Amino acid sequence: MKSLTSPSLSVVVPVFNEEDSLPILIPKLAEVLKSLPFSHEMIFVDDGSLDGSRRILKEMAPQYPCLRVLGFKENRGLSAALVAGMREARGKKIVTLDSDLQNDPQDIPVLLKYLDRYDMATGWRHDRQDHWLKRISSKIANGVRNGLSGENIQDSACTLRAFKKECFEEIPLFNGMHRFFPILVKMEGYRVVEVPVSHHPRKFGKSKYNIRNRMVRSFIDLLAVRWMKYRAIHYEIEERV
């Protein structure tokens, strides 16, 4: 039976066709969270996987009382999976990371330490372990995002992040927002810091994203984010009488 006590930390992990990674990730993540000085929960969101990912999650849930599983009826994309998990999160602090073993749970305690001074600590994969084409496309994408948004986020699309829950509650939600999360949070006046994190080569399966399936949509989303930033309402109250 799952605990009814609200945890201090919620870890949200989107999943799509990662049946080989989950039996490795879950014990590793649970071990890191056990070392932290506060209560926690792990929320794995199955984004309509076509392999055995959901079966594995349901089989492992009884072994880990802090593990919660959400299963989508159909594949809805990374943004939807992250939003669903963050809405379910009961902790005042939230961590997100990918389920493909490329993010390292060992970086979570490092990111959380920054929340004493910042509202979000977002990962920067400074030593990307991806195919050269993906590295180049990501570098170009980050450059275009920064150029049009007026920000200076080196790795806006890194899923490994730690932040206070109110950051998520304040930002606009839309399909594709995961690529702009730190920018959207900064737009609301929150303090964001980039922290170098580890990045590992993909061991199983293949990437769900490539240049073709994200370039046009990402650019349209970027124009929307730019519009929101420069049309936002800003004011400072000087006096109340």
N, C-alpha and C positions, 0 to 999 in steps of 0.2 A: 504493500500500500504506500502510495506517495505521501510525503510529508505535506501537511497543510500550512506549515509555517513559512512565511515569506522569506526567501533567501536574500542575502545582501548583493549577490552577484549572479547575473544570468549570462550564460554563454550560448549564443545562437549560431547554429551550423547548418547552412543550406546544403541539401544533398540531391544530386541527380546522377544516377547510374554510377555509384561508387561502391559497389558491393565488395570489392577487394580491399579497399582502403579502410572501411569502417571497423573491421575487427582489430586493426592496428591503431587507428586514431582514438577510438573510445577509451581503451585502457590507458593510453598515453595521456590523453586530456584529463581523465579522472585522477590520475596520479599527480599531475601538476596542480589541479584544483584542490586536492586534499592537503597540499603543502601550504595553502593560503590560510590566513588567520580569520576567515569569515565564511559564513554559509554560502552555498552556491547551488545552482541548477544548470543542467545541460539541456538545451532545447534543439533537437535535430528535426529539421523540416524537410520531409521527403517531397521534392518537387515533381511528383508524378513519374518516378523512376520506372524504367522498363525492364530493369534487371532485378536481382534479389535484394536490393538495398533495403526496402521496407521490411521484408521478412527478417533480415539480419538485425535491424533496429528493434523490432518487436521481440526477437529472441534474446537480445542483450539487455533489454529494459529491466527485467526482473533482477539481473545481476548488479544493477546500478540504481539504487533508490533515487538518485538525483537526476536520472535521465527521463526526459519527457519527449514524446514523439508526436509530431504533427504530420499528417499525410494528405497531400493535395489529391483531388480527384483526377487532375490532369496537369501536365507540365505548363507552368505559368511564368517561368523565368526567375532569374536570380533576385531581381528587385522584389518581386512578390513574395518569394520565400523568406527573404530578410525581413520584410515588413511584417509578415505573419508571425515570425518568431519574436520580433521586437515587441509586437503588440501583446503577445502572450507572456513576455518577460515580467517577472515579479520583482526582480532586483532593482535597486536604485542605480547600480552600475551595470553596463552591458558590454560584453565582448563579442565580436563576430569574427569568424574565421572560416576558410574554405575546408571542404571535407576530402580534398584530393591528396593530402599529406604534403603539399608544397608549403603551406604555412606551418610554423613550428609552435606547438603549445607552450614550449619553454619560454617564448617571448612574452607570454601573457603577464607574468608578474612584473616584468620590466615596464610594460605599457601602463599597468595599473598604478605604478608609483607616480606617474606624471599627473594623475587625476587630483593630486593634492594642490597642484598649481594651475592646471588646465582643465578644460571641460571635455576635450577629446584628445587622445593620443592616437594618431593614425600611422600605420606601418608604412615604411619606405623600403621597398625591396631593392636595395642598392646594388646587390649582386644577383641579378635575375638568372635563374637556371632554366630558361625556356629556349625554344628554338630561336635562332637568330632573327628570323622574320617576325616572330611575335615580339621580340625585344625591340626591334626597330619600330614596328607599328605602334607599340605602347609609348615609346619615346616621342614619336611624332604626335600621337594623340594627346599626351600630357602637355606638349608644347603648344598645340592649338588651343587646348582648354585654358591654359594659363594666359595665352595671348588674348583670347576673346573675353575671358572672364575677369582679367585684371588681377588674378591671384598668382601665387607662387608655390603651388603644391607639386612636388616632384613625382608623386605616385598616387594620383587621386583615386585610382581604381583598385588599390590594394584592399582586400576584404578584411585583413587582420587589423582590428581597431578596438580600442577601449574608450568608453565615453559614458557620461552621466545620462540617465534616461531622459531627462528633460530636453536634451539636444534633439533627440528623435521626435519628441512630442511637438516641437516647434516648427519643423521644416515641412515644406510642401512635398507630397508623396506622388510619384508617377513612375511608370515603367521606364527603367533606365536610370533611376535616381542613384543607384549604387555607385555609378561612375563619378558622381558629383557630390557624394555625401559630405566630405570635408568642406567643400566650397559652400554648400547649402548651410552647413552649421555655422561657418564663419559669417555668412550673410545675416544670420540672426543675432550676431554680436557675441557669440561664444568664442572662447579662447581655444585655438587648435595648435597642436605641435606635431611635427613629423618626427618619427623615431625610426632609426635603421633597424630592420628585422631580418631574420634569416629567411632564405628561400631555397627550397629543395627541388631537384628534378622530379618530374612526374614519374611515378613508379608503375601505375596501372592506368589502363584506359587512355583516353585522349581528351584534349581540351575541347570544351563545348563552344568556344568562341574563336572566331577568326576575323580577318580583315573584312571579308565580304559580309558577314552577318552582323557587323557592328558599326561599320564606317558611316553609312548614310544616316542610320537612326541616331548614332551618337552625335553627329553634327547637328541634326535637327534639335536634339535635346539640349545641346550646348547653346544654341541660339535662344532657346526658351529660358535657360538659366541666365544667360546674359541679359535678356529682357527683364527678368525678375529682379536681377541685381540693380540695374540702372533705373528701374521704375519703382523700387521699394520706397516706402514712406519713412523718412528720417526726420526727427525733430528733437529738440532739447528744451525742456521746460526751465525757464529762467526764474520764474516766480509764481507762487500761488498766493492769492489774497483772499 
